[in-house]
Amino acid sequence: MKALSNSRLRPRRAAFPLACLAFLCAALVAAARRSDQTPPDSVGIIEGESIRVSGPMSVAVVQGQAKTVLRSGSDVRVKSGTARIDLIEGGQISVCGPAHLSFLKSGGSLTIALDTGMIHLQVERDLPVNIYTPQIQAQTVAVGDAPRDVLVGFDASGAMCVRTNRGALRLEQQLTGQSVLIPQAGDILLLNGQLDGIRNSSGRCACDLQATPAPEPEVSQIATAEEMRKRSVGAKPNMHPATAEPPAAREEPVYQVFMPPLIFDAKAKVQPEVDPKMIVLVRRVRVRPTLIFQGRVEGQSITASTPAPASTSAAVASPPKSAAPANDSLVDRVRNFVRKLWPSSS
C-alpha cells in the first residue's frame, strides 16, 4: 500500500511546477500588454535643446531612444530655442522660447495654459484644443474636415499675436465675456488683452520649427598604410612650444589684525567686550631699494647766436664817442686848461 501511495503523489508533484510556470508566463504577457498601451492622459512626446519638464510624465523608448512623454498636468518651460511636441492623436505643437506652458487633457480634449512665449499648433479635426492665456481664451474651430493650423502667443512687447493659417479661432475675453471669431488666413494683434483694439499684425509674429534630419551613423574604418605614411610625414613636431608668461605679481601691502581671545561667561547676562587698546593692526610692506645713479649727464650743446653786422654807412654816419676820462682829478683839470690855452703845445 505504501508503494501505491507514492506512485499517486508523483504526478501531482510534477504538475505543480508546470502550473506555476504557466501562471508566470501569463503574468508576463499581461504586463507586456499593459506596457504597450499608452496611458489615457498622455499628451505627446517632447523634444528640445533647453527645456525643463515638471509634473506628471513618463518615459517611452522610440527607435531605441528614450523619449519624454507629457501627461495631463505636465508643466513645460522652454528656456531658449524651440521645442516640438508630437501629439498622441496626431499633429504637433512647436514652442518658441522663452516660453512657459502647461497641459490638461480630459474627456478627449486638450487644454493648453500659455503664460509666456509662442506656440504653433498643427492638429487634426478629431482633437478639440483650447488655449488659455491670462486674459484671452482661444478655441480652435475646424473648417470642414480640414486640419487646423494656428499660431498663438506673445511678442517681445507683450502684445498677443494670433494667426490662423488653416481653420478658424474663437477668442473670448475672460473678464467681460466678449467674443470674436478670427476667420481662416487671419493675422491680428491684440493690445492689453482687449478685443476692441484688434490690429493687423502683418506677419509680425512667427514660430516655425525647422525639422533637422537625423545624423547618419558613421562607420569607422582602419587606416591604410598609405594614409598612415602621409600622416607621419605631414606631422611636424613642435620644437618651440609656446609658454605662457606668468603674470607679474603685484606688490601690495598686507594687513593683519591681532585680537585678544574672546571670553564667554555663561553666568553673565552681558558678555564682556574686547578692549580696543588690545587690538593690534600690522601693515607689512616691502621696502624698495634706493636707486643711486653714478656718471655724467651730457646734453646737447647750445649754439650762441651772433648778431648781424651793422651796415658801413651807419658806422660812418655815427662815429664812436670818446670815452669819458676814468680819473677826474685836479691835475688833469689843470692839464686840460693849459692845452686849451696853447693848443700848439699839445
C-alpha positions as CSV (number, residue, x, y, z in Angstrom):
1,M,0.0,0.0,0.0
2,K,2.9,2.4,0.7
3,A,4.4,1.9,-2.7
4,L,1.0,2.6,-4.3
5,S,0.6,5.9,-2.4
6,N,4.0,7.2,-3.6
7,S,3.1,6.4,-7.2
8,R,0.0,8.5,-6.9
9,L,1.8,11.6,-5.4
10,R,4.5,11.8,-8.1
11,P,2.2,13.0,-10.9
12,R,0.8,15.7,-8.6
13,R,4.3,17.0,-7.7
14,A,5.2,17.1,-11.4
15,A,2.1,19.1,-12.3
16,F,2.7,21.8,-9.6
17,P,5.8,23.3,-11.3
18,L,4.1,23.3,-14.6
19,A,1.1,25.2,-13.3
20,C,3.4,27.8,-11.6
21,L,5.3,28.2,-14.9
22,A,2.1,28.8,-16.9
23,F,0.9,31.4,-14.3
24,L,4.2,33.2,-14.5
25,C,4.1,33.3,-18.3
26,A,0.5,34.7,-18.3
27,A,1.5,37.4,-15.8
28,L,4.5,38.5,-18.0
29,V,2.3,38.6,-21.1
30,A,-0.3,40.7,-19.3
31,A,2.4,43.1,-18.1
32,A,3.9,43.4,-21.6
33,R,0.4,44.2,-23.0
34,R,-0.1,46.9,-20.3
35,S,3.3,48.5,-21.0
36,D,2.5,48.7,-24.8
37,Q,-0.8,50.6,-24.0
38,T,-0.4,54.4,-23.8
39,P,-2.0,55.9,-20.7
40,P,-5.2,57.8,-21.5
41,D,-3.9,61.1,-20.1
42,S,-0.8,61.1,-22.4
43,V,-0.3,64.3,-24.4
44,G,2.7,63.7,-26.6
45,I,6.4,63.3,-26.9
46,I,8.5,66.4,-26.3
47,E,11.9,67.1,-27.8
48,G,14.1,70.3,-27.3
49,E,17.5,71.6,-26.6
50,S,16.9,73.6,-23.5
51,I,13.7,72.5,-21.8
52,R,12.5,71.7,-18.3
53,V,9.5,69.4,-17.6
54,S,7.9,69.1,-14.2
55,G,4.8,67.3,-13.0
56,P,3.3,64.0,-14.4
57,M,5.4,62.5,-17.1
58,S,6.6,59.1,-18.4
59,V,9.4,57.7,-20.5
60,A,9.0,55.8,-23.7
61,V,11.5,54.0,-25.9
62,V,11.1,55.1,-29.6
63,Q,13.5,53.6,-32.1
64,G,16.0,52.7,-29.4
65,Q,16.0,56.1,-27.8
66,A,14.4,57.2,-24.5
67,K,11.8,60.0,-25.0
68,T,9.9,62.1,-22.5
69,V,6.1,61.7,-22.7
70,L,4.0,64.6,-21.4
71,R,0.9,63.7,-19.4
72,S,-2.1,65.7,-18.1
73,G,-0.7,68.2,-15.6
74,S,2.8,68.5,-17.1
75,D,4.4,71.9,-16.8
76,V,6.9,72.8,-19.6
77,R,9.4,75.6,-19.6
78,V,11.4,76.3,-22.7
79,K,14.4,78.4,-21.7
80,S,15.7,79.2,-25.1
81,G,15.4,78.0,-28.7
82,T,12.5,75.8,-29.8
83,A,10.8,72.6,-28.7
84,R,8.5,70.2,-30.5
85,I,5.7,68.1,-29.1
86,D,4.4,65.2,-31.2
87,L,0.8,64.6,-30.1
88,I,-0.6,61.1,-29.5
89,E,-3.7,61.7,-31.6
90,G,-1.5,63.1,-34.5
91,G,-0.1,66.5,-35.2
92,Q,2.4,68.6,-33.4
93,I,3.0,71.7,-31.4
94,S,6.0,74.0,-32.0
95,V,7.0,76.1,-29.0
96,C,9.3,79.1,-29.4
97,G,11.1,80.1,-26.3
98,P,11.5,81.6,-23.8
99,A,8.1,80.1,-23.0
100,H,6.1,78.7,-20.1
101,L,3.0,76.5,-20.6
102,S,1.1,73.6,-19.1
103,F,-1.2,70.9,-20.4
104,L,-4.5,69.4,-19.2
105,K,-6.2,66.5,-21.0
106,S,-9.7,65.4,-20.0
107,G,-12.6,64.0,-21.9
108,G,-10.7,63.7,-25.2
109,S,-10.0,67.4,-25.4
110,L,-6.6,69.2,-24.8
111,T,-6.3,72.4,-22.9
112,I,-3.1,74.5,-23.1
113,A,-2.4,77.2,-20.5
114,L,0.1,79.6,-22.1
115,D,1.8,82.1,-19.8
116,T,4.7,83.4,-22.0
117,G,6.1,82.5,-25.4
118,M,4.5,81.4,-28.6
119,I,3.1,78.1,-29.9
120,H,2.4,76.9,-33.4
121,L,-0.4,74.3,-33.3
122,Q,-1.0,71.8,-36.1
123,V,-3.7,69.2,-35.2
124,E,-6.3,67.0,-36.9
125,R,-10.0,67.8,-36.6
126,D,-10.7,65.0,-34.1
127,L,-8.9,66.6,-31.2
128,P,-10.6,69.7,-29.6
129,V,-7.9,72.2,-28.4
130,N,-8.4,75.2,-26.1
131,I,-5.7,77.7,-25.3
132,Y,-5.9,79.8,-22.2
133,T,-3.9,83.0,-21.7
134,P,-4.0,85.3,-18.7
135,Q,-6.9,87.3,-20.3
136,I,-8.0,85.5,-23.5
137,Q,-9.5,82.1,-24.1
138,A,-8.9,80.7,-27.6
139,Q,-10.7,77.8,-29.1
140,T,-9.8,76.2,-32.4
141,V,-12.6,75.7,-35.0
142,A,-12.2,73.3,-37.9
143,V,-13.4,74.2,-41.4
144,G,-15.0,71.1,-42.7
145,D,-12.7,68.0,-42.5
146,A,-9.5,70.0,-42.9
147,P,-6.9,70.1,-40.2
148,R,-6.2,73.2,-38.0
149,D,-3.0,75.3,-38.2
150,V,-3.0,78.3,-35.8
151,L,-0.3,80.4,-34.1
152,V,-1.0,82.0,-30.7
153,G,1.5,83.7,-28.4
154,F,3.1,86.9,-27.2
155,D,5.8,89.0,-28.8
156,A,8.7,90.8,-27.2
157,S,6.5,93.8,-26.2
158,G,3.8,91.6,-24.5
159,A,1.2,92.0,-27.3
160,M,-0.8,88.9,-28.2
161,C,-0.4,87.5,-31.7
162,V,-3.0,85.3,-33.4
163,R,-2.6,83.8,-36.9
164,T,-5.0,81.3,-38.5
165,N,-3.3,79.5,-41.4
166,R,-6.0,76.8,-41.6
167,G,-9.2,76.8,-39.7
168,A,-10.6,79.5,-37.5
169,L,-10.1,80.6,-34.0
170,R,-12.7,81.9,-31.5
171,L,-11.4,84.4,-29.0
172,E,-13.2,85.2,-25.7
173,Q,-12.3,87.8,-23.1
174,Q,-12.4,86.0,-19.8
175,L,-13.4,89.1,-17.7
176,T,-16.1,90.7,-19.9
177,G,-17.2,87.6,-21.9
178,Q,-16.9,89.4,-25.2
179,S,-16.0,87.0,-28.1
180,V,-14.9,87.3,-31.7
181,L,-14.3,84.8,-34.4
182,I,-11.0,85.1,-36.3
183,P,-11.6,83.6,-39.8
184,Q,-9.1,81.5,-41.8
185,A,-6.0,83.3,-43.0
186,G,-6.4,85.9,-40.3
187,D,-3.3,87.7,-38.8
188,I,-4.1,90.0,-35.9
189,L,-2.5,91.7,-32.9
190,L,-4.2,92.3,-29.5
191,L,-3.1,95.1,-27.2
192,N,-3.6,94.8,-23.5
193,G,-5.9,91.8,-23.9
194,Q,-8.8,93.9,-25.3
195,L,-10.8,92.6,-28.3
196,D,-11.8,96.2,-29.2
197,G,-8.2,97.0,-30.1
198,I,-7.6,94.4,-32.7
199,R,-5.0,95.4,-35.3
200,N,-3.5,93.8,-38.4
201,S,-0.2,92.1,-37.4
202,S,1.3,92.0,-41.0
203,G,3.4,88.9,-40.2
204,R,4.8,90.4,-37.1
205,C,4.7,87.0,-35.2
206,A,6.2,83.8,-36.4
207,C,7.1,80.4,-34.8
208,D,8.4,77.8,-37.3
209,L,10.2,74.7,-36.2
210,Q,13.0,73.7,-38.6
211,A,13.0,69.9,-38.9
212,T,16.6,68.7,-38.6
213,P,17.3,65.3,-40.3
214,A,18.7,62.6,-38.1
215,P,22.5,62.3,-38.5
216,E,23.7,59.3,-40.4
217,P,25.7,56.8,-38.5
218,E,29.4,56.9,-39.2
219,V,31.2,53.6,-39.8
220,S,34.9,53.7,-38.7
221,Q,37.4,52.0,-40.9
222,I,41.0,51.0,-40.4
223,A,43.5,53.4,-41.9
224,T,45.6,52.1,-44.8
225,A,49.4,52.0,-44.8
226,E,49.4,54.9,-47.4
227,E,47.3,57.1,-45.1
228,M,49.5,56.3,-42.1
229,R,52.6,57.3,-44.1
230,K,51.1,60.6,-45.2
231,R,50.1,61.5,-41.7
232,S,53.5,60.7,-40.3
233,V,55.2,62.8,-43.0
234,G,52.8,65.7,-42.7
235,A,53.0,65.9,-38.9
236,K,55.8,68.2,-37.7
237,P,57.0,68.2,-34.1
238,N,56.6,71.4,-32.2
239,M,60.2,72.2,-31.3
240,H,59.4,75.5,-29.6
241,P,56.3,75.1,-27.6
242,A,54.6,78.3,-26.7
243,T,54.9,79.0,-23.0
244,A,52.6,81.5,-21.4
245,E,54.4,84.1,-19.4
246,P,53.2,84.2,-15.8
247,P,51.6,87.4,-14.8
248,A,53.8,89.8,-12.7
249,A,52.9,89.6,-9.1
250,R,51.5,92.9,-7.7
251,E,53.3,94.1,-4.6
252,E,50.6,95.3,-2.3
253,P,50.7,95.9,1.5
254,V,49.4,93.1,3.7
255,Y,47.3,94.0,6.7
256,Q,46.9,91.7,9.7
257,V,44.7,92.2,12.8
258,F,45.7,90.6,16.1
259,M,43.0,90.5,18.7
260,P,42.9,89.0,22.2
261,P,40.9,85.8,22.7
262,L,37.2,86.2,23.2
263,I,35.8,85.3,26.6
264,F,32.4,83.7,27.1
265,D,30.9,83.6,30.6
266,A,27.7,81.5,30.9
267,K,26.7,83.1,34.2
268,A,27.0,86.7,32.9
269,K,24.0,88.2,31.2
270,V,26.1,90.6,29.2
271,Q,29.4,89.3,27.7
272,P,32.5,91.4,28.3
273,E,33.6,93.4,25.2
274,V,37.1,93.4,23.8
275,D,39.2,96.3,24.8
276,P,40.1,98.2,21.6
277,K,43.5,99.1,23.0
278,M,44.4,95.4,22.8
279,I,43.8,95.2,19.1
280,V,47.0,95.5,17.0
281,L,47.0,96.3,13.3
282,V,50.1,95.3,11.5
283,R,50.9,96.5,8.0
284,R,53.6,94.6,6.1
285,V,55.2,96.1,3.0
286,R,58.3,95.5,1.0
287,V,60.7,98.4,1.0
288,R,62.2,99.1,-2.4
289,P,66.0,99.8,-2.6
290,T,67.1,103.3,-3.2
291,L,68.3,104.0,-6.8
292,I,71.8,105.6,-6.9
293,F,72.9,106.9,-10.3
294,Q,76.6,107.4,-10.9
295,G,78.1,109.0,-14.1
296,R,77.9,112.2,-16.1
297,V,75.0,113.7,-17.9
298,E,75.7,115.3,-21.2
299,G,73.2,117.4,-23.0
300,Q,73.1,118.9,-26.5
301,S,75.4,121.9,-27.0
302,I,73.7,125.2,-27.3
303,T,75.0,127.4,-30.2
304,A,75.4,131.1,-29.4
305,S,73.5,133.3,-31.8
306,T,75.8,136.1,-33.3
307,P,74.1,139.4,-34.1
308,A,74.0,140.5,-37.7
309,P,76.9,143.1,-38.6
310,A,75.8,146.7,-38.9
311,S,76.0,148.5,-42.2
312,T,79.1,150.6,-43.2
313,S,77.1,153.7,-43.9
314,A,75.6,153.6,-40.4
315,A,79.2,153.2,-38.9
316,V,80.4,156.3,-40.9
317,A,77.5,158.4,-40.0
318,S,77.8,157.8,-36.3
319,P,81.4,158.0,-35.2
320,P,82.1,156.4,-31.8
321,K,82.0,158.8,-28.9
322,S,85.2,159.4,-26.9
323,A,85.2,157.6,-23.6
324,A,84.9,159.7,-20.5
325,P,88.0,160.1,-18.6
326,A,88.5,157.5,-16.0
327,N,90.2,159.8,-13.4
328,D,88.8,163.4,-13.0
329,S,91.4,164.8,-10.6
330,L,92.8,168.3,-10.0
331,V,96.0,167.6,-12.0
332,D,94.0,166.5,-15.0
333,R,91.9,169.6,-14.9
334,V,94.9,171.9,-14.9
335,R,96.5,170.0,-17.8
336,N,93.3,170.3,-19.9
337,F,93.2,174.1,-19.1
338,V,96.8,174.6,-20.3
339,R,96.1,172.6,-23.5
340,K,93.2,174.8,-24.3
341,L,95.3,178.0,-23.9
342,W,98.2,176.7,-26.1
343,P,96.9,174.1,-28.4
344,S,100.1,174.0,-30.4
345,S,102.0,172.7,-27.4
346,S,99.9,169.6,-27.4
